[in-house]
């Protein structure tokens, strides 16, 4: 998986995962630079975005820690250790105005329930969490604390104008709420108005989506082509080695025949 970020009309930055690596490449027109390895302990759940003119990304490493970094430095900007907080799932980052928000789920080992957590990783002194009342329903009673679910929900986050629109689905239930630039959360009902984009913003998002899909498709094709080339070279090398071994065995046989062992 990967995302493409446009720098200008001819240059793009491509952030993607492959195996245990997260890599960054630059495309200039039809040319791709060599990949820069950002980490070698990637396991799952890569989430990335542009914030303050820098690409930030979060992932879970092979130790199941949640790691937040940016592409301009190798140090961890924020870390949730699996030793201190085991059974964390699906970290996602979102940005609104001056705030970067980290969402993730934690499993309670006592009753196997899942709790939705949220915090500001770059502003640890400022507290932010989603009130449990946002998720009140017949199946999920209202609670002033954190949202707790009997099974792992699906979480989707969308930037809409100057707000974040958060959609969470759990079994047959769905919850939609908005987060504004002041980090205030409002639950949206079925008949409530959802913040809307202007036509210009919609058109721009469609163009960016189409361009991103095109860049990802081209990147996948190129990587596939290179993988096929490497496989072909490997097969040719193995065939040459096999032939060389046969020639060597044949030479040894004739040498022993005429000169003895």
Backbone as CSV, one residue per row, in Angstrom:
resi,resn,N_x,N_y,N_z,CA_x,CA_y,CA_z,C_x,C_y,C_z
1,UNK,0.845,-1.181,0.000,0.000,0.000,0.000,0.886,1.238,0.000
2,UNK,0.318,2.376,-0.542,1.091,3.587,-0.569,0.240,4.782,-0.933
3,UNK,0.808,5.970,-0.688,0.159,7.216,-1.051,1.128,8.081,-1.838
4,UNK,0.575,8.901,-2.728,1.360,9.799,-3.558,1.034,11.225,-3.160
5,UNK,2.082,12.025,-2.902,1.908,13.416,-2.511,2.569,14.307,-3.570
6,UNK,1.776,15.201,-4.142,2.275,16.077,-5.194,3.101,17.212,-4.592
7,UNK,4.349,17.367,-5.087,5.200,18.473,-4.677,4.980,19.657,-5.600
8,UNK,4.966,19.370,-6.914,4.634,20.374,-7.922,4.065,19.639,-9.126
9,UNK,4.008,20.321,-10.279,3.375,19.726,-11.453,4.123,18.505,-11.972
10,UNK,5.423,18.395,-11.678,6.225,17.307,-12.244,6.832,16.382,-11.194
11,UNK,6.763,16.759,-9.934,7.441,15.982,-8.894,6.452,15.502,-7.843
12,UNK,6.603,14.227,-7.438,5.747,13.623,-6.420,6.591,12.863,-5.407
13,UNK,6.085,12.778,-4.194,6.676,11.931,-3.166,5.773,10.723,-2.975
14,UNK,6.379,9.537,-2.921,5.625,8.287,-2.821,6.039,7.577,-1.545
15,UNK,5.091,7.418,-0.635,5.333,6.713,0.623,4.597,5.384,0.573
16,UNK,5.308,4.283,0.818,4.674,2.974,0.700,5.389,1.967,1.595
17,UNK,4.705,0.855,1.863,5.283,-0.228,2.648,5.528,-1.424,1.748
18,UNK,6.588,-2.157,2.038,6.889,-3.391,1.339,7.646,-4.302,2.309
19,UNK,7.066,-5.459,2.592,7.690,-6.339,3.580,7.735,-5.658,4.935
20,UNK,8.912,-5.641,5.546,9.091,-4.978,6.837,9.618,-3.556,6.697
21,UNK,9.527,-2.990,5.495,10.070,-1.672,5.240,8.981,-0.655,4.911
22,UNK,9.207,0.574,5.338,8.460,1.721,4.840,9.460,2.560,4.058
23,UNK,9.119,2.867,2.822,10.056,3.535,1.927,9.478,4.842,1.390
24,UNK,10.371,5.747,1.015,9.995,7.016,0.394,10.755,7.148,-0.918
25,UNK,10.017,7.443,-1.986,10.649,7.655,-3.289,10.136,8.952,-3.890
26,UNK,10.924,9.492,-4.795,10.537,10.710,-5.510,10.387,10.377,-6.981
27,UNK,9.300,10.819,-7.576,9.113,10.662,-9.016,9.198,12.037,-9.672
28,UNK,10.023,12.133,-10.683,10.147,13.358,-11.472,9.771,12.993,-12.898
29,UNK,8.622,13.461,-13.332,8.040,13.057,-14.610,7.894,11.539,-14.611
30,UNK,8.614,10.828,-15.479,8.481,9.382,-15.569,9.609,8.643,-14.860
31,UNK,10.489,9.389,-14.194,11.641,8.778,-13.535,11.411,8.651,-12.035
32,UNK,11.912,7.544,-11.481,11.810,7.282,-10.049,13.194,7.233,-9.429
33,UNK,13.361,7.897,-8.273,14.630,7.821,-7.562,14.712,6.501,-6.805
34,UNK,15.901,6.211,-6.299,16.075,5.021,-5.475,15.304,5.211,-4.172
35,UNK,14.743,4.128,-3.612,13.950,4.266,-2.381,14.813,4.613,-1.175
36,UNK,14.270,5.485,-0.328,14.877,5.789,0.971,14.136,4.969,2.019
37,UNK,14.850,4.138,2.749,14.228,3.295,3.765,14.016,4.117,5.027
38,UNK,12.761,4.285,5.407,12.428,5.052,6.611,12.426,4.179,7.864
39,UNK,12.086,2.899,7.714,12.143,1.978,8.853,12.233,0.559,8.317
40,UNK,12.736,-0.343,9.136,12.866,-1.748,8.737,12.165,-2.692,9.720
41,UNK,11.233,-2.119,10.502,10.513,-2.942,11.483,8.998,-2.832,11.297
42,UNK,8.566,-2.507,10.096,7.134,-2.346,9.837,6.422,-3.700,9.897
43,UNK,5.257,-3.709,10.540,4.449,-4.929,10.593,3.084,-4.716,9.956
44,UNK,2.391,-3.595,10.297,1.041,-3.398,9.770,0.546,-1.982,10.054
45,UNK,-0.629,-1.671,9.439,-1.417,-0.475,9.765,-0.688,0.846,9.526
46,UNK,-0.184,1.026,8.323,0.435,2.303,7.955,-0.654,3.338,7.691
47,UNK,-0.532,4.499,8.340,-1.445,5.625,8.137,-0.591,6.873,8.005
48,UNK,-0.824,7.693,6.979,0.038,8.841,6.747,-0.751,10.020,6.185
49,UNK,-0.181,11.219,6.342,-0.817,12.443,5.848,0.200,13.578,5.858
50,UNK,-0.188,14.696,5.231,0.627,15.906,5.265,0.115,16.805,6.378
51,UNK,1.023,17.235,7.225,0.688,18.112,8.345,1.852,19.080,8.537
52,UNK,1.552,20.370,8.567,2.595,21.396,8.698,3.691,21.221,7.650
53,UNK,3.266,20.970,6.402,4.180,20.857,5.257,5.166,19.696,5.388
54,UNK,4.816,18.697,6.166,5.654,17.509,6.332,4.762,16.271,6.310
55,UNK,5.286,15.185,5.766,4.539,13.925,5.785,4.795,13.216,7.109
56,UNK,3.727,12.984,7.842,3.790,12.212,9.076,3.172,10.837,8.818
57,UNK,3.683,9.834,9.512,3.121,8.498,9.353,3.162,7.751,10.683
58,UNK,2.178,6.872,10.851,2.096,6.043,12.046,1.955,4.603,11.597
59,UNK,2.509,3.683,12.363,2.444,2.260,12.021,2.668,1.433,13.273
60,UNK,2.413,0.149,13.152,2.769,-0.788,14.211,3.985,-1.587,13.769
61,UNK,4.964,-1.673,14.652,6.190,-2.368,14.283,6.105,-3.849,14.647
62,UNK,7.198,-4.542,14.453,7.210,-5.990,14.668,7.065,-6.360,16.146
63,UNK,7.245,-5.388,17.045,6.995,-5.617,18.469,5.579,-5.228,18.865
64,UNK,4.780,-4.787,17.875,3.403,-4.333,18.059,3.322,-2.995,18.781
65,UNK,4.436,-2.244,18.836,4.403,-0.880,19.337,3.746,0.009,18.275
66,UNK,3.116,1.091,18.700,2.603,2.115,17.784,3.649,3.219,17.696
67,UNK,4.099,3.512,16.481,5.194,4.451,16.265,4.713,5.601,15.381
68,UNK,4.991,6.837,15.790,4.703,8.024,14.974,6.017,8.678,14.586
69,UNK,6.183,8.938,13.289,7.381,9.586,12.784,7.017,10.554,11.660
70,UNK,8.018,11.325,11.225,7.878,12.136,10.018,8.992,11.745,9.064
71,UNK,8.856,12.107,7.793,9.853,11.674,6.800,11.150,12.462,6.904
72,UNK,11.173,13.521,7.704,12.381,14.342,7.772,13.292,13.962,8.933
73,UNK,12.863,13.018,9.777,13.721,12.556,10.862,13.398,11.108,11.206
74,UNK,14.423,10.409,11.687,14.294,8.987,11.969,13.848,8.698,13.395
75,UNK,13.895,9.690,14.270,13.524,9.458,15.663,12.009,9.325,15.814
76,UNK,11.604,8.551,16.818,10.186,8.411,17.120,9.675,9.716,17.721
77,UNK,8.618,10.259,17.137,7.991,11.454,17.689,7.028,11.093,18.806
78,UNK,6.488,9.893,18.718,5.583,9.407,19.761,5.568,7.887,19.672
79,UNK,5.466,7.242,20.835,5.483,5.775,20.862,4.560,5.265,21.955
80,UNK,3.750,4.274,21.606,2.948,3.549,22.581,3.527,2.147,22.653
81,UNK,4.204,1.843,23.725,4.896,0.562,23.857,3.912,-0.561,24.134
82,UNK,4.093,-1.670,23.441,3.236,-2.838,23.662,3.499,-3.465,25.029
83,UNK,4.655,-3.160,25.609,4.928,-3.680,26.952,4.031,-3.001,27.987
84,UNK,3.810,-1.701,27.794,2.975,-0.947,28.728,1.497,-1.019,28.377
85,UNK,1.205,-1.058,27.068,-0.180,-1.110,26.599,-0.296,-2.192,25.544
86,UNK,-0.482,-3.444,25.932,-0.583,-4.522,24.944,-1.923,-4.496,24.220
87,UNK,-1.998,-5.248,23.149,-3.237,-5.420,22.388,-3.808,-4.095,21.888
88,UNK,-2.968,-3.327,21.181,-3.430,-2.122,20.497,-3.712,-2.469,19.038
89,UNK,-4.704,-1.788,18.439,-5.111,-2.122,17.084,-5.376,-0.861,16.258
90,UNK,-5.080,-0.962,14.991,-5.476,-0.016,13.951,-5.238,1.455,14.296
91,UNK,-3.992,1.869,14.476,-3.738,3.294,14.682,-4.001,4.087,13.395
92,UNK,-4.587,5.255,13.536,-4.821,6.164,12.423,-4.520,7.586,12.882
93,UNK,-3.996,8.397,11.974,-3.768,9.798,12.298,-4.632,10.676,11.409
94,UNK,-5.032,11.811,11.961,-5.827,12.799,11.237,-5.353,14.172,11.689
95,UNK,-5.532,15.172,10.842,-5.073,16.518,11.162,-6.206,17.514,10.972
96,UNK,-6.275,18.465,11.877,-7.244,19.547,11.779,-6.590,20.811,12.321
97,UNK,-6.451,21.808,11.464,-5.815,23.065,11.825,-4.446,22.808,12.473
98,UNK,-4.289,23.138,13.742,-2.993,23.039,14.405,-2.830,21.750,15.212
99,UNK,-3.718,20.812,15.017,-3.684,19.594,15.837,-3.542,18.343,14.990
100,UNK,-2.663,17.453,15.425,-2.539,16.118,14.852,-3.140,15.145,15.862
101,UNK,-4.118,14.340,15.419,-4.833,13.447,16.323,-4.502,11.995,15.999
102,UNK,-4.225,11.227,17.029,-3.976,9.800,16.884,-5.153,9.031,17.471
103,UNK,-5.728,8.137,16.649,-6.801,7.254,17.092,-6.266,5.823,17.108
104,UNK,-6.729,5.027,18.067,-6.379,3.609,18.091,-7.322,2.890,19.051
105,UNK,-7.350,1.568,18.941,-8.185,0.747,19.808,-7.303,-0.062,20.751
106,UNK,-7.832,-0.287,21.963,-7.149,-1.119,22.952,-8.116,-2.197,23.420
107,UNK,-7.627,-3.427,23.477,-8.458,-4.544,23.931,-8.301,-4.748,25.426
108,UNK,-9.439,-4.873,26.101,-9.444,-5.148,27.535,-9.344,-6.667,27.738
109,UNK,-8.282,-7.176,28.353,-8.112,-8.631,28.500,-9.084,-9.260,29.491
110,UNK,-9.740,-8.435,30.311,-10.651,-8.975,31.320,-11.968,-9.419,30.683
111,UNK,-12.563,-8.546,29.848,-13.853,-8.885,29.236,-13.809,-8.900,27.711
112,UNK,-12.590,-8.757,27.122,-12.402,-8.796,25.669,-13.175,-7.697,24.934
113,UNK,-13.428,-6.595,25.599,-14.055,-5.456,24.936,-12.973,-4.569,24.320
114,UNK,-13.401,-3.645,23.461,-12.473,-2.758,22.765,-12.802,-1.310,23.099
115,UNK,-11.766,-0.560,23.399,-11.926,0.840,23.777,-11.274,1.727,22.718
116,UNK,-12.003,2.725,22.254,-11.470,3.676,21.281,-10.732,4.783,22.015
117,UNK,-9.452,4.953,21.706,-8.618,5.970,22.331,-8.309,7.072,21.321
118,UNK,-8.085,8.277,21.838,-7.669,9.394,20.987,-6.807,10.339,21.815
119,UNK,-5.789,10.907,21.176,-4.883,11.811,21.876,-4.174,12.715,20.872
120,UNK,-3.460,13.698,21.392,-2.680,14.625,20.565,-1.205,14.305,20.767
121,UNK,-0.597,13.492,19.909,0.767,13.011,20.161,1.834,14.093,20.157
122,UNK,1.603,15.204,19.439,2.586,16.281,19.399,2.305,17.363,20.433
123,UNK,1.200,17.192,21.168,0.841,18.137,22.226,0.428,17.343,23.466
124,UNK,1.351,16.581,24.026,1.003,15.683,25.140,0.462,16.410,26.366
125,UNK,0.768,17.717,26.492,0.264,18.464,27.636,-1.222,18.792,27.502
126,UNK,-1.749,18.688,26.278,-3.160,18.986,26.052,-3.959,17.694,25.973
127,UNK,-4.955,17.559,26.810,-5.756,16.349,26.855,-6.854,16.390,25.794
128,UNK,-7.057,15.254,25.128,-8.131,15.142,24.147,-8.604,13.695,24.108
129,UNK,-9.888,13.510,24.278,-10.467,12.171,24.165,-11.904,12.310,23.699
130,UNK,-12.410,11.268,23.086,-13.783,11.272,22.591,-14.730,10.860,23.707
131,UNK,-15.706,11.688,24.047,-16.635,11.318,25.121,-17.490,10.125,24.739
132,UNK,-17.736,9.263,25.710,-18.514,8.058,25.459,-19.939,8.349,25.034
133,UNK,-20.454,9.550,25.370,-21.821,9.901,24.998,-22.007,10.016,23.489
134,UNK,-20.917,10.151,22.751,-21.020,10.191,21.289,-21.516,8.858,20.738
135,UNK,-21.356,7.796,21.523,-21.653,6.452,21.034,-22.819,5.816,21.778
136,UNK,-23.690,6.642,22.302,-24.842,6.124,23.028,-25.897,5.587,22.061
137,UNK,-26.468,4.438,22.398,-27.532,3.819,21.611,-28.193,2.775,22.493
138,UNK,-29.153,2.060,21.938,-29.821,1.007,22.697,-28.840,-0.093,23.072
139,UNK,-27.963,-0.452,22.108,-27.003,-1.531,22.363,-25.792,-1.024,23.163
140,UNK,-25.468,0.269,22.975,-24.311,0.836,23.654,-24.791,1.960,24.569
141,UNK,-24.999,1.718,25.862,-25.502,2.734,26.781,-24.575,3.945,26.854
142,UNK,-25.162,5.103,27.113,-24.386,6.335,27.224,-23.432,6.266,28.404
143,UNK,-22.258,6.840,28.207,-21.250,6.855,29.263,-20.430,8.124,29.123
144,UNK,-20.147,8.811,30.216,-19.333,10.026,30.117,-17.868,9.717,29.839
145,UNK,-17.487,8.473,30.025,-16.095,8.086,29.795,-15.808,7.742,28.352
146,UNK,-14.903,6.784,28.147,-14.489,6.416,26.804,-15.471,5.438,26.167
147,UNK,-15.412,5.369,24.835,-16.298,4.473,24.093,-15.792,3.036,24.192
148,UNK,-16.676,2.121,24.592,-16.312,0.714,24.755,-17.252,-0.132,23.910
149,UNK,-16.671,-1.119,23.187,-17.454,-1.955,22.274,-17.143,-3.426,22.537
150,UNK,-18.118,-4.264,22.262,-17.966,-5.699,22.505,-17.109,-6.378,21.448
151,UNK,-16.990,-5.771,20.274,-16.120,-6.299,19.218,-15.413,-5.124,18.546
152,UNK,-14.414,-5.428,17.748,-13.584,-4.377,17.160,-14.346,-3.637,16.063
153,UNK,-14.592,-2.335,16.217,-15.329,-1.571,15.203,-14.431,-1.194,14.024
154,UNK,-15.063,-0.693,12.958,-14.360,-0.138,11.810,-14.407,1.380,11.927
155,UNK,-13.266,2.027,11.709,-13.166,3.474,11.880,-12.709,4.122,10.579
156,UNK,-13.435,5.151,10.133,-13.087,5.898,8.927,-13.115,7.387,9.249
157,UNK,-12.096,8.103,8.796,-11.964,9.526,9.099,-11.802,10.300,7.796
158,UNK,-12.556,11.392,7.662,-12.543,12.193,6.446,-12.434,13.660,6.816
159,UNK,-11.517,14.373,6.134,-11.397,15.814,6.325,-12.425,16.510,5.446
160,UNK,-13.314,17.275,6.059,-14.387,17.955,5.340,-14.346,19.435,5.704
161,UNK,-13.892,20.263,4.771,-13.775,21.680,5.059,-12.826,21.922,6.208
162,UNK,-13.305,22.571,7.274,-12.493,22.863,8.451,-12.823,21.923,9.606
163,UNK,-13.376,20.772,9.281,-13.746,19.805,10.326,-13.311,18.405,9.917
164,UNK,-13.304,17.533,10.907,-13.088,16.110,10.660,-14.420,15.403,10.823
165,UNK,-14.727,14.536,9.877,-15.940,13.729,9.955,-15.510,12.305,10.274
166,UNK,-15.990,11.770,11.375,-15.583,10.445,11.845,-16.778,9.506,11.774
167,UNK,-16.560,8.363,11.115,-17.617,7.356,10.986,-17.111,6.067,11.620
168,UNK,-17.909,5.536,12.535,-17.537,4.311,13.222,-18.709,3.340,13.152
169,UNK,-18.436,2.131,12.693,-19.482,1.109,12.581,-19.124,-0.083,13.461
170,UNK,-20.144,-0.567,14.164,-19.947,-1.660,15.110,-21.154,-2.583,15.034
171,UNK,-20.937,-3.804,14.560,-22.032,-4.746,14.339,-23.098,-4.084,13.458
172,UNK,-24.295,-3.894,13.966,-25.362,-3.262,13.174,-25.489,-1.769,13.484
173,UNK,-24.615,-1.247,14.327,-24.678,0.160,14.726,-23.707,1.012,13.922
174,UNK,-24.085,2.284,13.731,-23.219,3.253,13.077,-23.247,4.555,13.862
175,UNK,-22.088,5.171,13.995,-21.972,6.442,14.701,-21.212,7.424,13.813
176,UNK,-21.727,8.633,13.708,-21.081,9.685,12.926,-20.989,10.929,13.801
177,UNK,-19.801,11.497,13.872,-19.649,12.731,14.626,-18.578,13.591,13.963
178,UNK,-18.592,14.865,14.294,-17.638,15.810,13.725,-16.734,16.355,14.824
179,UNK,-15.532,16.735,14.432,-14.572,17.381,15.331,-14.181,18.694,14.675
180,UNK,-14.407,19.816,15.346,-14.070,21.100,14.744,-12.664,21.529,15.137
181,UNK,-12.266,22.715,14.661,-10.894,23.170,14.874,-10.588,23.445,16.347
182,UNK,-11.646,23.616,17.157,-11.462,23.804,18.605,-11.469,22.471,19.351
183,UNK,-11.500,21.368,18.578,-11.510,20.003,19.100,-12.795,19.687,19.881
184,UNK,-13.859,20.364,19.522,-15.159,20.046,20.084,-15.816,18.965,19.232
185,UNK,-16.452,18.000,19.900,-17.058,16.865,19.206,-18.579,16.991,19.253
186,UNK,-19.207,16.774,18.116,-20.658,16.818,18.022,-21.166,15.579,17.301
187,UNK,-22.114,14.908,17.945,-22.713,13.738,17.320,-23.689,14.168,16.237
188,UNK,-23.663,13.490,15.099,-24.543,13.811,13.989,-25.596,12.730,13.856
189,UNK,-26.868,13.143,13.890,-27.954,12.208,13.681,-28.281,12.077,12.215
190,UNK,-29.236,11.203,11.906,-29.585,10.949,10.510,-30.132,12.184,9.814
191,UNK,-30.804,13.067,10.575,-31.425,14.232,9.967,-30.600,15.498,10.129
192,UNK,-29.415,15.358,10.726,-28.576,16.526,10.912,-27.753,16.805,9.671
193,UNK,-27.444,18.082,9.509,-26.659,18.487,8.346,-25.193,18.157,8.561
194,UNK,-24.618,17.518,7.574,-23.200,17.173,7.624,-22.408,18.267,6.935
195,UNK,-21.291,18.735,7.503,-20.496,19.777,6.865,-20.195,19.410,5.416
196,UNK,-20.375,20.366,4.526,-20.241,20.089,3.101,-19.053,20.810,2.498
197,UNK,-18.543,20.233,1.416,-17.468,20.842,0.652,-18.046,21.726,-0.436
198,UNK,-17.287,22.748,-0.826,-17.690,23.543,-1.979,-17.431,22.740,-3.241
199,UNK,-18.027,23.168,-4.362,-17.835,22.449,-5.615,-16.376,22.470,-6.026
200,UNK,-15.706,23.612,-5.780,-14.282,23.702,-6.123,-13.461,22.693,-5.326
201,UNK,-13.804,22.530,-4.029,-13.092,21.556,-3.192,-13.375,20.138,-3.650
202,UNK,-14.630,19.871,-4.041,-14.982,18.549,-4.552,-14.205,18.233,-5.819
203,UNK,-14.165,19.212,-6.752,-13.449,19.013,-8.010,-11.965,18.783,-7.754
204,UNK,-11.399,19.555,-6.830,-9.976,19.403,-6.508,-9.696,18.033,-5.915
205,UNK,-10.583,17.590,-5.000,-10.404,16.274,-4.381,-10.516,15.155,-5.408
206,UNK,-11.440,15.308,-6.375,-11.592,14.308,-7.423,-10.324,14.236,-8.283
207,UNK,-9.774,15.411,-8.616,-8.543,15.445,-9.418,-7.381,14.812,-8.659
208,UNK,-7.256,15.151,-7.370,-6.178,14.580,-6.565,-6.335,13.072,-6.433
209,UNK,-7.579,12.602,-6.249,-7.831,11.173,-6.136,-7.472,10.449,-7.425
210,UNK,-7.885,11.028,-8.565,-7.582,10.413,-9.861,-6.081,10.376,-10.114
211,UNK,-5.398,11.470,-9.775,-3.946,11.520,-9.973,-3.239,10.544,-9.041
212,UNK,-3.719,10.455,-7.796,-3.122,9.515,-6.837,-3.289,8.076,-7.301
213,UNK,-4.490,7.738,-7.759,-4.733,6.380,-8.244,-3.847,6.066,-9.448
214,UNK,-3.664,7.065,-10.327,-2.799,6.874,-11.499,-1.352,6.634,-11.079
215,UNK,-0.866,7.463,-10.126,0.516,7.325,-9.665,0.734,5.981,-8.977
216,UNK,-0.211,5.560,-8.151,-0.079,4.273,-7.456,-0.079,3.128,-8.453
217,UNK,-0.946,3.218,-9.485,-1.001,2.179,-10.507,0.322,2.093,-11.260
218,UNK,0.889,3.272,-11.620,2.172,3.299,-12.329,3.290,2.745,-11.453
219,UNK,3.251,3.108,-10.163,4.279,2.613,-9.242,4.208,1.104,-9.104
220,UNK,2.995,0.582,-8.946,2.830,-0.867,-8.824,3.315,-1.576,-10.073
221,UNK,3.009,-0.994,-11.263,3.442,-1.604,-12.521,4.953,-1.629,-12.614
222,UNK,5.583,-0.508,-12.210,7.040,-0.454,-12.288,7.683,-1.420,-11.305
223,UNK,7.143,-1.468,-10.076,7.697,-2.392,-9.089,7.519,-3.839,-9.526
224,UNK,6.345,-4.134,-10.134,6.101,-5.481,-10.632,7.080,-5.815,-11.741
225,UNK,7.326,-4.830,-12.643,8.268,-5.060,-13.722,9.670,-5.321,-13.202
226,UNK,10.060,-4.566,-12.173,11.397,-4.761,-11.602,11.500,-6.110,-10.896
227,UNK,10.430,-6.485,-10.197,10.427,-7.804,-9.554,10.557,-8.918,-10.587
228,UNK,9.850,-8.777,-11.697,9.927,-9.777,-12.760,11.328,-9.814,-13.359
229,UNK,11.955,-8.629,-13.508,13.318,-8.573,-14.033,14.286,-9.272,-13.084
230,UNK,14.126,-9.008,-11.778,14.996,-9.651,-10.780,14.819,-11.159,-10.806
231,UNK,13.569,-11.624,-10.928,13.301,-13.056,-11.000,13.927,-13.669,-12.237
232,UNK,13.861,-12.932,-13.365,14.446,-13.427,-14.605,15.967,-13.539,-14.490
233,UNK,16.588,-12.502,-13.902,18.043,-12.529,-13.713,18.426,-13.679,-12.783
234,UNK,17.627,-13.881,-11.739,17.904,-14.960,-10.791,17.820,-16.321,-11.472
235,UNK,16.792,-16.510,-12.341,16.654,-17.790,-13.057,17.839,-18.005,-13.998
236,UNK,18.234,-16.918,-14.713,19.372,-17.045,-15.626,20.649,-17.387,-14.865
237,UNK,20.821,-16.755,-13.690,22.003,-17.033,-12.881,22.017,-18.493,-12.429
238,UNK,20.865,-18.982,-11.974,20.776,-20.374,-11.523,21.035,-21.339,-12.676
239,UNK,20.519,-21.013,-13.879,20.758,-21.862,-15.044,22.240,-21.880,-15.404
240,UNK,22.896,-20.690,-15.350,24.325,-20.629,-15.653,25.134,-21.419,-14.631
241,UNK,24.758,-21.294,-13.349,25.466,-22.040,-12.309,25.280,-23.535,-12.503
242,UNK,24.067,-23.952,-12.873,23.803,-25.364,-13.109,24.642,-25.881,-14.272
243,UNK,24.713,-25.072,-15.346,25.530,-25.459,-16.502,26.998,-25.532,-16.129
244,UNK,27.480,-24.554,-15.358,28.884,-24.533,-14.947,29.220,-25.758,-14.098
245,UNK,28.297,-26.140,-13.206,28.518,-27.314,-12.378,28.592,-28.577,-13.221
246,UNK,27.744,-28.662,-14.250,27.776,-29.826,-15.134,29.093,-29.892,-15.896
247,UNK,29.567,-28.721,-16.403,30.849,-28.683,-17.104,31.980,-29.090,-16.164
248,UNK,31.903,-28.627,-14.909,32.941,-28.971,-13.954,32.960,-30.472,-13.688
249,UNK,31.772,-31.071,-13.487,31.695,-32.510,-13.232,32.202,-33.299,-14.429
250,UNK,31.863,-32.797,-15.627,32.319,-33.494,-16.836,33.830,-33.412,-16.962
251,UNK,34.399,-32.224,-16.633,35.858,-32.059,-16.716,36.566,-32.956,-15.720
252,UNK,35.989,-33.065,-14.506,36.585,-33.945,-13.496,36.538,-35.389,-13.949
253,UNK,35.431,-35.794,-14.588,35.302,-37.176,-15.054,36.366,-37.492,-16.099
254,UNK,36.575,-36.585,-17.098,37.574,-36.842,-18.139,38.980,-36.760,-17.582
255,UNK,39.201,-35.895,-16.615,40.527,-35.796,-16.004,40.865,-37.098,-15.289
256,UNK,39.908,-37.664,-14.554,40.146,-38.902,-13.829,40.328,-40.079,-14.786
257,UNK,39.646,-39.990,-15.939,39.734,-41.087,-16.892,41.130,-41.190,-17.491
258,UNK,41.704,-40.023,-17.826,43.010,-40.036,-18.498,44.196,-39.967,-17.536
259,UNK,44.013,-39.357,-16.384,45.161,-39.164,-15.477,45.005,-39.937,-14.182
260,UNK,43.874,-40.574,-13.991,43.657,-41.321,-12.757,43.287,-40.384,-11.622
261,UNK,42.793,-40.999,-10.533,42.365,-40.204,-9.383,43.567,-39.733,-8.591
